[in-house]
Amino acid sequence: MGDVWAALATAEFARIVALSLTVSSLATAVAAGIGLLCGAALVICRFPGRRLVILLANAFLGLPPVVVGLALYLTLSRSGPLGTLALLFTPGAMVIAQVLLATPIITALTHRAIEEPWQEYGGALRVDGATRLRSILMLLAIARRSILTAVLAGFARTISEVGAVLIVGGNIAGYTRIMTTAIVLKTSEGEFGLALGLGLVLIGISIALSASAFLLWEK
Amino acid sequence: MKSRKLSLLLFAVLLGHATIAAEQPAPESIILASTTSVENSGLLAHILPGFTKKTGINVHVLAQGTGQALQTAARNDADLVLVHDPEAEEKFIAAGYGIDRGQIAWNDFIVVGPRSDPAHIAGTRDAVAALKAIASAQAPFVSRGDKSGTDALEHRLWRVAEIDPAKAAGGSWYRDIGGGMGAALNTAQAMNAYTISDRGTWLSFANKGELTVLVEGDPRLLNRYDVILLNPAKHPVPKQALAARFANWLVSPEGQEAIGAYKVGSEQLFHPSAAAPK
């Protein structure tokens, strides 16, 4: 195992970890921006098709990453509708893929988390004459623990996902290679020790991030 | 309190954007769609730094297998291809996607299998006879099944042997895994099965276990690597000039020397062949 740890201590590996974290945290931030607003709006706003959106958000919890990757690939391809953006096989494409995967998760879990506080405090907020945006922010603050779980679930999806980023990122060495795609590569090369070492580092990072999020938020 | 958290979040987003923007390729970069054998064997990682240092052009490598690489290029998502399936390449060029095919290197395919060798093919040279022996022994055989160059070669050999392995004797010994060379070798190792590999991937593969080279040296096992530029009429991409510089470098004495110098242990993985095509 000694040479495995030596291989994990290289600049190339540091770059892979850094890119994993950058892509996933950026995607989670965007997905949280959309998901928290949408999830809360689904509770306090009434509009036609609302129940359908709730149904879809819940159904898309299990959105297959490979399918998202393929659809995004065809969209971003130079011969696809958004080809002129030149995003295919860049980290930007990987962020978009992960946003698509994490947004339904954060939306559905936020919706569920806000429902109860809204029944409890919705009347008071309306009597106060609070605007919808203010109501949303109040409810998110009240349900912050469940909201943290929602955001962490979104992040977990992005950092552990491999099917979509492999297709739209291309696993290009030194450019779009991240931890999960590197694990796939090392497995195919029969370098099981290194693949497993990478996996342990990935799990360790996830644990560390969740722990620090809980400590920061709940103190 | 809330707004401070929000602004922190916003800051993180902007920081991330800046980082990603910095990651965008310099204008001088091209996408090479290639096979797993030249990427996973370490060849490209060995020769690309020299090219980038000389020209300032970054080459982003997609390791996909020949079928997928040609498909990626046909969709205009790569700037040139480096593959190893002469039949598929000719179709690609006949369809007007590619021009200027040039052979840059060769090595060979090998039949690998368990040391116990239930089909008794060890040491023979005739690849077709070896496949016939494997089929009649109904010994487990792992097929790539992914339209890669190696997969295409395997199917050509079965055709010559006049065997349809998926149907022969129920075909339960024939396992089509739909995966890359590494996955096929991992599967063969775990199942004590035979498979066909390119030599480059085999030599750099780390999980050989009981697998060993059984058949080599058949002229039909020649494995040639070609670089193909895309047809500017079908691929009006401003990267064509950069791609041509890379292709020209690969066949230049400097590129050929870099290819020939790549070794794993003491074995040379690829033989440069632009000057003396085989």
Interface residues (C-beta under 8 A of the other chain):
Chain A: L19 T22 V23 S25 L26 A29 V30 A32 G33 S77 R78 S79 G83 L88 F89 T90 P91 G92 V95 L137 A141 G170 N171 I172 A173 Y175 T176 L185 T187 S188 E189 G190 E191 F192
Chain B: K2 L9 A12 V13 G16 H17 T19 I20 E23 Q24 P25 I31 T36 E39 N40 A45 N58 H60 V61 L62 A63 R75 N76 D77 G179 G180 M181 G182 A183 L185 N186 Q189 S204 F205 A206 N207 K208 V237
